[in-house]
Amino acid sequence: MTARFDLWWMPRALLLGLIAFVIFGPLTNLVLWTVAEKWYFPHMLPLEYGFSFWQRVFSPRGNAMTSLTTSIVIASLTVIVSLALAIPAGYALSRLRLPFRGLILLAFLIPQAFPNLPVYVNIARFFYQIGLNGTIAGVVMVHVTHGLVYAVWIATAAFAAVEADLEEAARSIGAGPLRAFFDVTLPLAAPGLLASAIFVFLESLDEFTGSYFVGAPDVSTLPLLLYTAGAGGNYQIASITALLLLVPSIGFMLVVERFLRADVLSRVGH
């Protein structure tokens, strides 16, 4: 009986080990490249360790801090624009009996339904004609088209999770529609909206294709810097840049796990 019990755990242990390797193996390799001074085939580990490439990345000529600042500015503007559109849209979709409500929600998935490359090539051509190519405003507009998917769907679920009776109770004691919304509904939906803002921020921070075709070379973001370094064989600089993008992603996802409640998740898409 004991032998059979031990053998039962062996495939499960192997499976868990394989999953851990798939998840943490690339991350370990990424971290090693950030401190590798010399590393070449057939050696399994770096021959020399150091932080000289960190100094190159953060030097004035490294362009990392400028790209990071630009990425944060673009992501912040994308969040502001996306939420400005998603809050009224999400409230209307959750409270009003709109015809074709399901189709309206699906319409926000259209930017994700087509291959990005031909779409952005045509957007870049159009933006060039109207003077938006190579501008932060043009990049923000492209990012908003993707951010609205998360913003509208999660905002709709967040407002749907707030009981309409609470808003009606506030109005029954004299509050107007706007005051009932800002004093009751919006604060209760705030955790879901915060999670929506974080998803939009991370989507914008990591977006590459639209930034490349619409913004490059005038607008430099961290994903563009990562691509340039990787294409040039500068794996240390590319790994350091990837790590800079990874840290806020992990941190914000922990925040999302804290604020995005189960009742909100259950209403996404409904």
Backbone as a ProteinNet text record, in pm:
[ID]
protein_1_A
[PRIMARY]
MTARFDLWWMPRALLLGLIAFVIFGPLTNLVLWTVAEKWYFPHMLPLEYGFSFWQRVFSPRGNAMTSLTTSIVIASLTVIVSLALAIPAGYALSRLRLPFRGLILLAFLIPQAFPNLPVYVNIARFFYQIGLNGTIAGVVMVHVTHGLVYAVWIATAAFAAVEADLEEAARSIGAGPLRAFFDVTLPLAAPGLLASAIFVFLESLDEFTGSYFVGAPDVSTLPLLLYTAGAGGNYQIASITALLLLVPSIGFMLVVERFLRADVLSRVGH
[TERTIARY]
82.5	0	86.5	194	281.8	353.7	400.6	470.9	378.3	254.6	158.6	131.1	124.3	99.7	214	338.1	453.7	457.4	426	427	318.8	209.3	103.3	150.1	236.9	283.8	396.2	460.6	572.6	531.7	427.9	390.5	342.6	276.3	232.3	351.8	452.1	572.3	646.6	652.4	717.9	642.9	510	430	450.5	449.1	471.8	612.1	709.4	845.4	856	784.9	785.3	720.2	607.7	540.5	630.7	698.2	789.3	904.2	954	1063.3	1017.3	896.7	844.1	823.5	779.3	751.7	879	960.8	1075.5	1204.6	1208.1	1328.5	1361.5	1266.6	1295.2	1325.6	1258.6	1285.6	1427.1	1469	1605.9	1708.1	1681.5	1771.2	1776.8	1660.4	1654.4	1738.7	1725.9	1801.8	1951.1	1989.5	2131.8	2190.4	2112.2	2161.8	2181.3	2104.9	2118.3	2250.8	2315.2	2442.4	2556.9	2533.5	2637.1	2728.2	2855.7	2954.4	3003.1	3026.1	3066	2987.8	2921.9	2843.8	2827.5	2886	2873.4	2874	2823.4	2812	2951.6	2967.9	2869.1	2853.2	2894.1	2889.8	2745.9	2711.2	2576.5	2549.6	2653	2639.2	2734.6	2709.5	2800.6	2942.7	3039.7	3179.3	3220.2	3159.6	3189.3	3058.5	3052.2	2934.5	2973.6	2876.4	2901.9	2779.6	2792.8	2680.1	2715.4	2814.7	2854.2	2741.4	2662.6	2553.3	2440.6	2423.7	2327.1	2368.4	2497.6	2546.7	2524.8	2542	2519	2371.7	2283.2	2140	2095.1	2142.4	2096.2	2185.4	2285.2	2365.4	2284.3	2322.2	2247	2235.9	2335.2	2331.3	2255.4	2217.5	2148.4	2003.8	1943	1806.9	1700.2	1739.7	1641.5	1547.8	1601.3	1517.5	1421.4	1470.4	1381.7	1270.2	1304.9	1203.6	1106.6	1158	1070.8	973.3	1023.9	937	830.7	871.7	775.7	670	713.1	618.3	517.7	564.1	474.4	376.3	425.5	337	230	270.2	174.3	73.5	121.8	31.6	-65.8	-18.1	-105.8	-213.3	-173.8	-272.3	-371.8	-322.7	-411.9	-515.4	-473.1	-566.5	-671.5	-628.6	-721.8	-827.4	-781.7	-875.5	-966.5	-909.6	-988.8	-1096.2	-1060.5	-1159.8	-1263.1	-1221.3	-1317.8	-1424.9	-1387.9	-1485.9	-1554.9	-1482.4	-1535.4	-1634.3	-1615.3	-1705.2	-1848.8	-1873	-2012.4	-2062.3	-1974.5	-2016.7	-2048.1	-1962.3	-1986.1	-2111.2	-2135.3	-2255.6	-2381.5	-2378.8	-2494.6	-2519	-2412.8	-2428.5	-2474.9	-2444.9	-2484.9	-2622.1	-2665.2	-2790.1	-2906.2	-2876.6	-2982.3	-3010.4	-3133.9	-3170.8	-3148.9	-3022.7	-2985.8	-3009.7	-3060.7	-3072.4	-2934.2	-2918.6	-2791.9	-2677	-2705.1	-2602.1	-2483.4	-2513	-2405.8	-2317.8	-2380.6	-2302.2	-2216.2	-2267	-2188.2	-2061.9	-2077.6	-1960.6	-1862	-1916.8	-1828.9	-1757.4	-1818.9	-1755.8	-1622.5	-1609.4	-1482.9	-1372	-1407.8	-1307.4	-1255.3	-1315.1	-1276.2	-1127.3	-1068.5	-924.3	-838.4	-888	-812.3	-838.6	-940.6	-982.9	-904.5	-837.4	-765.5	-615.7	-536	-390.2	-344.3	-255.6	-214.9	-134.3	-50.9	43.5	-24.1	-115.6	-177.9	-262.3	-323.7	-404.3	-316.9	-203.5	-117.9	-46	-17.7	42.8	-51.8	-178.1	-276	-303.1	-304.9	-320.6	-203.3	-82.2	36.5	30	-16.7	-29.5	-130.9	-243.4	-346	-297	-231.4	-180.4	-73	5.7	107.7	42.1	-71.6	-139.9	-197.8	-239.4	-301.4	-205.9	-79.8	20.1	26.5	-31.4	-26.6	82	140.6	245.8	370.9	428.8	547.6	516.4	393.4	354.1	300.7	311.2	257.9	106.4	40.2	-105.4	-146.3	-73	-104.2	-84.7	23.4	48.4	-59.8	-100.2	-205.8	-335.7	-370.7	-494.1	-490.5	-376.4	-364.4	-377.3	-313.7	-320.3	-461.5	-534.5	-670.9	-759.7	-740.1	-823.5	-811.3	-692.5	-674.7	-716.9	-689.6	-723.3	-872.3	-952.5	-1097.2	-1158.2	-1093.8	-1145	-1149.8	-1037.1	-1033.1	-1117.5	-1106.5	-1173	-1324.3	-1383	-1528.7	-1583	-1521.3	-1572	-1564.4	-1451.6	-1438.9	-1524	-1533.4	-1618.6	-1764.9	-1808.2	-1945.6	-1970.8	-1875.2	-1890.3	-1887.5	-1802.9	-1792.9	-1922.9	-1983.8	-2110.8	-2224.8	-2219.5	-2324.1	-2319.9	-2199.5	-2186.7	-2241.9	-2267.4	-2325.4	-2477.9	-2542.1	-2687.5	-2755.5	-2846.4	-2918.6	-3005.4	-3043.5	-3127.1	-3056.8	-2924	-2849.7	-2859	-2848	-2860.3	-3002.6	-3099.2	-3239.1	-3269.3	-3207.8	-3227.4	-3172.1	-3056	-2998.4	-3087.7	-3146.1	-3234.4	-3366.1	-3408.3	-3534.7	-3525.3	-3403.3	-3388.2	-3340.8	-3353	-3330.3	-3207.5	-3124.1	-3004.7	-3043.8	-2980.6	-3003.5	-2929.7	-2954.2	-2888.4	-2735.8	-2679.6	-2533.8	-2477.7	-2544.5	-2493.3	-2503.2	-2612	-2624.7	-2515.2	-2482.3	-2376.3	-2240.2	-2205.8	-2072.5	-2057.2	-2165.6	-2156.2	-2178.6	-2250.8	-2284.7	-2224.2	-2264.2	-2227.7	-2078.5	-2024.8	-1884	-1789.3	-1805.8	-1715.8	-1723	-1844.2	-1857	-1795.9	-1798.2	-1738.7	-1590.2	-1536	-1397.4	-1295.4	-1306	-1206.7	-1200.6	-1316.9	-1317.3	-1259.7	-1291.8	-1236.9	-1085.9	-1037.4	-892.9	-825.7	-886.6	-832.9	-835.2	-941.9	-950.9	-838.5	-813.3	-706.7	-570.2	-548.7	-420.1	-402	-507	-498.5	-466	-532	-507.2	-364.7	-318.3	-182.1	-78.8	-96.3	-0.3	-6.2	-126.2	-139.6	-66.2	-80.7	-12.8	137.9	179.1	321.9	395.8	329.8	394.2	366.7	282.2	242.9	360.8	381.5	496.1	457.3	370.6	346.3	293	188.4	133.4	232.6	309.1	409.1	517	550.3	655.9	611.2	493.1	448.9	399.4	342.7	286.5	386.6	467.2	553.4	697.7	757.6	900.7	930.4	1049.7	1155.4	1142.6	1040.8	1030.4	987	903.4	855.3	917.9	1005.8	1077.3	1020.4	971.3	920.7	1011	989.1	1072.4	1060.4	940.4	934.5	1012.5	1012.4	1091.2	1240.2	1282	1422.1	1461.8	1373.1	1399.7	1416.1	1327.2	1335.4	1465.7	1504.2	1627.5	1748.8	1751.4	1864.1	1867.5	1752.5	1748.5	1785.2	1735	1766.5	1914.3	1979.6	2121.8	2210.9	2152.2	2232.2	2279.6	2230.2	2267.4	2173.7	2197.8	2104.5	2103.2	2216.2	2218.1	2128	2140.8	2058.1	1911.6	1884.9	1746.3	1688.3	1767.7	1718.8	1693.3	1779.9	1759.5	1632	1611.6	1490.4	1366.7	1374.1	1261.4	1231.9	1336.7	1316.7	1248.4	1282.5	1216.6	1067.6	1032.5	891.3	821.7	897	837.8	800.7	883.4	861.7	726.6	693.2	560.6	446	466.2	360.1	326.5	428.5	405	342.6	396.9	343.9	198.5	164.7	26.9	-68.4	-22	-110	-143.3	-50.7	-81.1	-187.4	-181.3	-283.4	-418.7	-419.1	-543	-604.9	-522.3	-572.1	-634.2	-585.6	-637.9	-771.2	-787.4	-904.3	-1013.3	-979.1	-1081.1	-1153.5	-1271.7	-1346.1	-1409.1	-1446.4	-1505.2	-1638.6	-1716.3	-1847.4	-1835.6	-1725.6	-1701.3	-1660.1	-1568.1	-1522.8	-1637.5	-1731.1	-1842.2	-1934.3	-1926.8	-2015.4	-1946.4	-1819.2	-1750.4	-1812.4	-1855.5	-1916.9	-2066.6	-2127.2	-2271.1	-2344.1
-120.8	0	126.6	123.5	240.7	264.2	155.8	169.9	226.7	178	230.8	377.9	416.3	557.1	645.5	598.1	675.7	687.8	578.3	583.7	676.6	688.7	779.9	924.6	957.9	1096.1	1128.2	1028.3	1055.3	1132.2	1089.6	1168	1308.4	1323.3	1456.4	1545.1	1488.1	1564.6	1604.4	1512	1542.7	1653.1	1646.1	1748.6	1885.2	1889.3	2016	2069.8	1978.7	2021.5	2078	2015.8	2065.1	2202.6	2220.6	2350.8	2458.1	2423	2518.6	2555.4	2456.5	2484.4	2576.3	2550.3	2633.4	2777.3	2795.5	2929.9	3001.6	2933.9	3001.4	2985.3	2889.4	2873.3	2996.5	3046.6	3168.5	3289.1	3299.8	3411.9	3403.7	3281.7	3263.7	3299.9	3256.8	3290.3	3441.2	3506.7	3652	3722.3	3678.9	3741.5	3717.8	3598.7	3570.8	3661.1	3686.4	3772.6	3916.1	3959.2	4096.7	4121.1	4013.8	4030.5	3957.5	3909.4	3835.3	3931.8	3926.4	4004.9	3927.5	3798.1	3709.7	3580	3542.7	3417.9	3373.7	3260	3209.8	3057.2	3001.3	2855.6	2793.8	2676.7	2583.1	2593.7	2702.9	2715.2	2731	2658.4	2661	2786.3	2844.5	2962.7	3070.3	3196.5	3304.8	3281.4	3323.7	3312.1	3425.8	3541.7	3656.5	3728.1	3777.9	3851	3995.7	4083.5	4224.4	4309.3	4439.4	4532.2	4644.5	4618.7	4723.6	4755.4	4654.9	4679.7	4758.9	4743.1	4826.3	4973.9	4997.5	5135.2	5190.5	5105.3	5150.7	5181.9	5099.5	5121.6	5251.2	5278.9	5396.1	5518.1	5510.2	5627.5	5724	5852.4	5947.6	5905.2	5832.2	5788.3	5657.6	5594.2	5466.2	5477	5592.1	5621.1	5543.4	5468.3	5387.2	5473.4	5571.2	5653.8	5739.1	5789.2	5866.3	5778.4	5656.7	5564.4	5523	5501.8	5464.9	5577.9	5700.7	5815.4	5829.4	5813.2	5821.6	5712	5590.1	5479.2	5506.4	5559.8	5588	5698.7	5802.3	5912.1	5861.5	5781.8	5728.4	5636.7	5549.4	5458.1	5534.5	5639.7	5718.7	5790.4	5849.6	5915.7	5815.1	5696.7	5592.5	5553.3	5543.4	5510.5	5619.7	5745.8	5857.5	5858.6	5847.1	5849.7	5727.8	5610.6	5487.3	5490.6	5534.6	5539.4	5648.6	5760.2	5865.4	5814.3	5721.3	5660.8	5539.9	5463.7	5338.1	5357.1	5459.3	5477	5504.3	5604	5620.6	5502.9	5444.9	5330.1	5210.4	5182.2	5069.6	5088.2	5211.1	5237.9	5216.9	5267.3	5251.9	5105.2	5030.5	4889.6	4804.3	4847.7	4769.3	4807.6	4931.1	4978.4	4987.8	5021.5	5045.1	4918.4	4903.6	4790.9	4829.8	4826.1	4868	4754	4786.4	4682.3	4641.9	4513.9	4460.8	4486.5	4474.2	4498.8	4403.6	4277	4180.4	4214.4	4261.3	4299.7	4422.4	4513.4	4632	4591.3	4498.3	4450.3	4377.9	4298	4227.7	4322.8	4438.7	4534.8	4584.4	4588.1	4632.6	4529.9	4407.9	4304.8	4308.6	4392.2	4395.9	4425.9	4524	4547.2	4424.5	4331.9	4210.7	4099.6	4116.6	4007.9	4003.2	4112.2	4118.3	4119	4069.2	4076.1	4221.5	4243.8	4380.8	4446.6	4369.1	4427.5	4506.1	4446.1	4525	4640.4	4623.8	4732.1	4852	4827.7	4938.8	5003.6	4925.6	4985.4	5087.3	5053.9	5147.1	5264.5	5238.1	5348.5	5444.3	5389.7	5475	5561	5504.5	5583	5695.4	5664.5	5766.4	5873.7	5832.5	5928.7	6018.5	5963.1	6044.1	6155.6	6125.4	6225.3	6339.1	6308	6411.5	6464.3	6422.8	6479	6416.8	6297.9	6232	6125.3	6086.7	5986.1	6043.1	5965.3	6012.2	6105.3	6102.9	6187.9	6101.9	6154.9	6084.4	6070.8	6174	6168.1	6052.8	6033.4	5923.9	5788	5772.6	5645.8	5619.8	5724.7	5709	5663.5	5720.3	5681.3	5534.1	5485.2	5343.9	5256.7	5298.5	5220	5217.3	5326.4	5332.8	5229.2	5205.9	5108.4	4968.5	4937	4808.6	4817.5	4930.2	4943.7	4944	4988.3	4993.6	4855	4752.1	4616.2	4586.4	4609	4584.3	4686.9	4813	4919.8	4903.3	4882.2	4875.4	4746.7	4632.9	4506.7	4501.8	4544.1	4538.4	4646.8	4765.5	4871	4828.1	4763.5	4712.5	4612.1	4522	4423.1	4489.7	4592.9	4660.6	4732.2	4799.5	4868	4767.1	4656.8	4555.5	4489.8	4486.6	4426.1	4515.3	4643.7	4736.4	4727.1	4698.6	4684.2	4816	4809.7	4930.5	4985.6	4900.8	4947.2	5052.9	5044.2	5142.4	5280.6	5285	5411.9	5465.8	5377.6	5420.7	5470.4	5409.3	5455.3	5595.4	5622.3	5756.4	5859.7	5822.1	5915.7	5935.2	5833.7	5845.9	5944	5972.1	6067.8	6204	6227.3	6360.3	6380	6280.1	6295.7	6292.6	6379.5	6380	6265	6244.5	6132.8	6140	6260.3	6272.9	6250.6	6308.4	6291.7	6146.3	6078.8	5936.8	5854.9	5893.1	5821.4	5843.9	5970.8	6002	5965.7	5967.8	5939.9	5793.2	5720.2	5581.4	5483.7	5495.3	5393.4	5395.1	5513.2	5520.9	5472.9	5513.1	5459.1	5307.5	5250.9	5105.7	5032.3	5096.3	5034.7	5065.4	5149.4	5194.9	5081.5	4975.5	4867	4802.3	4778.5	4722.4	4817.8	4947.4	5047.1	5059.9	5045.5	5047.8	4930.6	4813	4696.7	4718.8	4779.4	4810.9	4905	5007.4	5103.3	5034.7	4939.2	4869.2	4782.5	4712.2	4631.2	4719.1	4833.6	4924	4976.5	5012.1	5064.3	4961.1	4836.3	4731.7	4699.2	4699.5	4675.8	4782.9	4908.1	5018	5011.7	4978.8	4975.5	4871.5	4758.9	4649.2	4650	4740.7	4739.4	4778.3	4697.7	4721.5	4756.9	4675.3	4687.8	4825.6	4870.8	5002.7	5113.9	5101.2	5203	5210.1	5093.8	5090	5157.8	5122.6	5174.7	5318.9	5357.1	5491.6	5587.8	5539.5	5630.8	5637.8	5524.2	5521.7	5603.8	5666.8	5670.8	5789.9	5873.4	5995.3	5968.1	5867.2	5831.6	5698.2	5701.2	5580.6	5531.5	5406.9	5345.9	5228.8	5175.8	5064.2	4941	4901	4786.4	4809.9	4933	4962.3	4953.3	5000.2	4988.9	4843.2	4761.6	4618.7	4552.4	4586.9	4528.7	4567.3	4692.7	4738.6	4666.8	4651.8	4584	4436.2	4370.2	4228.7	4202.9	4288.8	4272.6	4293.8	4377.1	4402.6	4304.1	4203.1	4104.1	4148.9	4261	4308.8	4245.8	4117.6	4043.6	4093.6	4144.2	4196.7	4319.5	4411.2	4532.1	4497	4404.7	4361.5	4296.4	4216.9	4150.8	4251.1	4349.8	4452.3	4530.8	4564.2	4636.3	4551.3	4421.3	4331.8	4321.7	4322.6	4317.3	4443.4	4557.3	4682.4	4678.1	4610.3	4596.2	4490.8	4391.5	4282.1	4323	4406.2	4441.8	4510.5	4618	4677.6	4584.4	4496.5	4402.5	4310	4255.7	4167	4244.2	4363.2	4443	4480.7	4525.9	4567.2	4448.7	4332.2	4216.5	4171.5	4191.1	4163.8	4259.6	4383.9	4481.2	4442.1	4397.5	4354.3	4238	4142.4	4027.9	4072	4182.6	4232.4	4304.2	4378.7	4465	4408.8	4318.9	4266.7	4151.7	4179.3	4082	3974.6	3864.5	3751.8	3789.2	3873.7	3910.5	3996.6	4072.3	4150.3	4057.5	3964.3	3871.2	3787.5	3750.6	3667.9	3738.9	3873.2	3949.7	4000.4	3968.4	4010.8	3940.9	4019.5	3966	3943.2	3968.4	3946	4079.5
0	0	0	83.4	91.4	-40	-103.1	-230.4	-336.9	-338.9	-436.8	-410.9	-283.1	-248.4	-296.4	-276.1	-319.6	-472	-540	-685	-739.5	-668.1	-710.9	-708.3	-615.3	-605.4	-704.3	-758.5	-848.4	-973.9	-1048.6	-1167.4	-1133.1	-1018.3	-977.1	-944.4	-877.6	-846.6	-973.8	-1070	-1197.2	-1271.3	-1267.1	-1334	-1269.6	-1136.1	-1066.6	-1094.1	-1099.6	-1131.6	-1272.5	-1366.8	-1504.7	-1513	-1442.3	-1441.6	-1381.2	-1269.8	-1206.4	-1299.5	-1374.1	-1467.5	-1580.5	-1632	-1740.9	-1695.7	-1569.1	-1518.3	-1477.1	-1396	-1335.1	-1414.5	-1507.7	-1588.5	-1671.4	-1752.3	-1828.9	-1740.2	-1624.4	-1534.2	-1477.8	-1442.6	-1392.9	-1499.7	-1622.4	-1733.4	-1755.8	-1743	-1758.8	-1653.6	-1527.5	-1418.9	-1437.7	-1481.5	-1503.7	-1611.6	-1718.6	-1824.8	-1777.2	-1677.6	-1629.7	-1557.8	-1507	-1434.5	-1504	-1625.4	-1697.2	-1772.4	-1742.4	-1816.9	-1939.7	-1919.8	-2029.8	-2016.8	-2126.9	-2126.3	-2270.4	-2301.8	-2437.5	-2436.3	-2544.8	-2560.9	-2558.8	-2496	-2440.6	-2288.9	-2227.3	-2082.6	-2034.2	-1928	-1874.1	-1791.9	-1733.5	-1649.7	-1698.3	-1663.2	-1704.8	-1653.1	-1732	-1692.3	-1599.6	-1616.9	-1532	-1497.1	-1373.7	-1326.4	-1297.6	-1314	-1285.4	-1316.1	-1294.9	-1313.4	-1412.1	-1498.7	-1593	-1691.6	-1729.3	-1823.6	-1757.8	-1626.1	-1554.7	-1562.4	-1548.6	-1559.3	-1698.8	-1800.7	-1937.8	-1962.7	-1906.9	-1927.3	-1862.6	-1741	-1667.6	-1685.6	-1773.1	-1804	-1890.6	-1896.1	-1978.9	-2124.8	-2175.2	-2314.1	-2331.5	-2219.4	-2228.5	-2272	-2252.7	-2297.9	-2222.1	-2117.2	-2046	-1963.8	-1892.1	-1806.4	-1889.3	-2002.7	-2090.8	-2145.1	-2187.3	-2239.3	-2129.5	-2007.9	-1896.4	-1864.3	-1862.2	-1835.6	-1943.4	-2069.1	-2179.4	-2168.9	-2135.1	-2121.8	-2010.5	-1897.6	-1785.1	-1820.8	-1890	-1930.9	-2026.4	-2126.3	-2222.8	-2153.4	-2064.8	-1995	-1905.3	-1839.5	-1752.6	-1833.5	-1945.9	-2031.8	-2088.8	-2121.3	-2172.7	-2067.6	-1942	-1833.2	-1818.2	-1820.8	-1803.2	-1914.2	-2039.3	-2151.7	-2149.1	-2121.3	-2121.4	-2013.5	-1892.8	-1785.3	-1810.1	-1871.2	-1903.2	-1998.8	-2085.6	-2176.6	-2114.5	-2032	-1981.3	-1866.9	-1783.4	-1668.5	-1713.1	-1800	-1845.7	-1928.3	-2010.5	-2091.2	-2003	-1904.5	-1815	-1730.7	-1685.7	-1606.7	-1691.6	-1814.1	-1902	-1936.4	-1962.2	-1998.9	-1881.4	-1760	-1643.3	-1590.4	-1613.7	-1554.5	-1654.1	-1778	-1876	-1956.7	-1998.2	-2083.8	-2229.4	-2268.9	-2403.6	-2502.5	-2620.8	-2723.5	-2774.1	-2804.3	-2855.2	-2757.5	-2627.2	-2526.7	-2545	-2572.9	-2592.6	-2711.3	-2819	-2936.4	-2908.8	-2825.8	-2790.6	-2714.1	-2620	-2546	-2638.6	-2729.6	-2823.5	-2917.4	-2945.3	-3035.9	-2981.7	-2849.1	-2790.1	-2807.2	-2847.5	-2874	-3016.8	-3100.7	-3242.2	-3260.7	-3186.4	-3205.2	-3177.5	-3093.3	-3063.3	-3163.6	-3248	-3336.2	-3466.5	-3502.2	-3629	-3603.9	-3699.3	-3684.6	-3668.7	-3573	-3541.5	-3651.8	-3719.6	-3814.6	-3926.4	-4004.5	-4112.4	-4059.6	-3941.7	-3884.8	-3852.4	-3786.5	-3744.7	-3862.4	-3965.7	-4085	-4146.8	-4155.8	-4211.9	-4118.7	-3987.9	-3892.4	-3902.4	-3914	-3925.6	-4051.4	-4161.5	-4285	-4268.8	-4203.9	-4181.9	-4084.8	-3976.6	-3879.6	-3941.3	-4033.6	-4100.3	-4182	-4243.2	-4324.3	-4240.6	-4117.2	-4033.1	-3926.4	-3931.1	-3840.6	-3702.6	-3682.2	-3551.3	-3542.9	-3654.3	-3650.9	-3584.2	-3494.6	-3423.9	-3308.5	-3257.6	-3145.5	-3030.9	-2910.1	-2794	-2804.5	-2856.4	-2872.2	-2963.8	-3072.5	-3163.4	-3097.9	-3021	-2952.2	-2847.8	-2775.1	-2674.1	-2739	-2853.5	-2921.8	-2960.1	-3005.6	-3040.7	-2916.7	-2807	-2683.7	-2626.4	-2644.2	-2590.4	-2658.5	-2787.8	-2858.6	-2796.9	-2744.4	-2677	-2531.4	-2466.7	-2326	-2299.1	-2396	-2375.3	-2354.4	-2406.6	-2385.2	-2236.3	-2166.9	-2023	-1948.3	-1987.4	-1913.8	-1915.4	-2032.2	-2043	-1981.3	-2010.5	-1958.4	-1805.2	-1748.5	-1602.6	-1537.7	-1599.1	-1544.2	-1544.4	-1650.9	-1656.3	-1544.3	-1522.5	-1415.6	-1278.9	-1262.3	-1132.8	-1098.3	-1194.8	-1168.1	-1150.1	-1223.3	-1208.9	-1071.4	-1009.8	-876.9	-766.4	-797.4	-699.7	-709	-599.2	-598.9	-636.1	-730.4	-772.4	-660.2	-563.8	-452.9	-369.4	-359.3	-280.4	-344.1	-476.2	-546.5	-536.1	-546.5	-534.2	-393.6	-292.4	-155	-135.7	-197.2	-187	-255.2	-365.7	-436.3	-361.3	-287	-213.9	-97	-50.5	59.7	9.9	-121.2	-173.8	-259	-275	-358.9	-505.8	-583.7	-726.8	-793.8	-923.1	-993.5	-987.5	-1010.1	-1009.5	-869.9	-767.3	-631.5	-587.4	-621.5	-587.7	-655.8	-778.6	-850.5	-785.3	-758	-705.1	-557.5	-481.2	-338	-303.2	-388.4	-355.5	-455.3	-581	-680	-711.3	-738	-777.6	-668.4	-541.6	-437.6	-423.6	-435.7	-423.6	-543.2	-659.8	-779	-791.9	-703.2	-715.1	-717.6	-633.1	-642.8	-780.9	-841.4	-976.4	-1078.3	-1063.6	-1155.2	-1138.8	-1015.2	-992.6	-1062.2	-1050.5	-1120.7	-1271.8	-1321.9	-1464.5	-1506.3	-1424.4	-1455.6	-1458.5	-1367.5	-1363.4	-1487.7	-1528.5	-1650.1	-1771.1	-1781.2	-1893.7	-1887.5	-1768.9	-1752.5	-1797	-1753	-1789.5	-1937.7	-1995.2	-2139.1	-2218.3	-2175.7	-2243.6	-2221.5	-2099.5	-2067.7	-2150.4	-2181.1	-2252.7	-2403.1	-2450.7	-2591.7	-2681.6	-2786.4	-2874	-3016.9	-3078.1	-3221.8	-3258.8	-3188.7	-3218.6	-3191.2	-3081.7	-3049.6	-3157.2	-3212.9	-3314.6	-3443.7	-3493	-3622.2	-3612.7	-3499.7	-3486.4	-3423.8	-3328.2	-3253.8	-3298.1	-3337.3	-3369.3	-3494	-3497.9	-3395.5	-3300.1	-3318.3	-3238.9	-3096.3	-3075.5	-2941.9	-2903.6	-2803.2	-2761.1	-2628.3	-2626.5	-2503.9	-2464.5	-2344.9	-2299.3	-2388.9	-2434.8	-2526.4	-2655.4	-2706	-2825.7	-2795.5	-2677.7	-2638	-2622.5	-2567.4	-2551.9	-2687.7	-2781.7	-2916.1	-2984.6	-2973.2	-3037.7	-2980.4	-2847.1	-2784	-2821.5	-2818.9	-2853.4	-2998.5	-3089.4	-3231.5	-3257.9	-3176	-3193	-3119.7	-3055.1	-2983.3	-2847.3	-2797.6	-2663.5	-2559.9	-2530.9	-2447.2	-2303.2	-2255.3	-2119.4	-2107.1	-2201.9	-2197.9	-2219.7	-2310.7	-2332.6	-2208.3	-2137.2	-2016.3	-1904.5	-1890.1	-1787.6	-1818.2	-1944.1	-1983.3	-1958.2	-1989.5	-1964.3	-1815	-1733.1	-1588.6	-1537.9	-1596	-1558.8	-1591.7	-1701.1	-1736.8	-1650.6	-1605.1	-1529.2	-1387.1	-1324.7	-1183.9	-1162	-1236.4	-1214.5	-1250.6	-1347.3	-1383.9	-1267.5	-1202.6	-1088.3	-973	-944.2	-834.2	-854.6	-974.3	-1000.6	-1002.2	-1048.8	-1048.9	-906.5	-813.8	-673.4	-621.7	-667.8	-628.3	-687.7	-812.5	-877	-799.9	-758.3	-682.8	-550.9	-498	-370.1	-387.8	-497.4	-511	-602	-694.3	-786.8	-719	-667.8	-588.6	-677.3	-612.7	-687.5	-747.8	-678.1	-731.9	-857	-867.2	-989.5	-1102.3	-1072.9	-1175.7	-1231.3	-1146.1	-1191	-1287.7	-1290.7	-1377.5	-1505.2	-1523.4	-1644.5	-1764.4	-1861.7	-1982.3	-1972	-1851.7	-1834.5	-1836.1
[MASK]
++++++++++++++++++++++++++++++++++++++++++++++++++++++++++++++++++++++++++++++++++++++++++++++++++++++++++++++++++++++++++++++++++++++++++++++++++++++++++++++++++++++++++++++++++++++++++++++++++++++++++++++++++++++++++++++++++++++++++++++++++++++++++++++++++++++++++++++

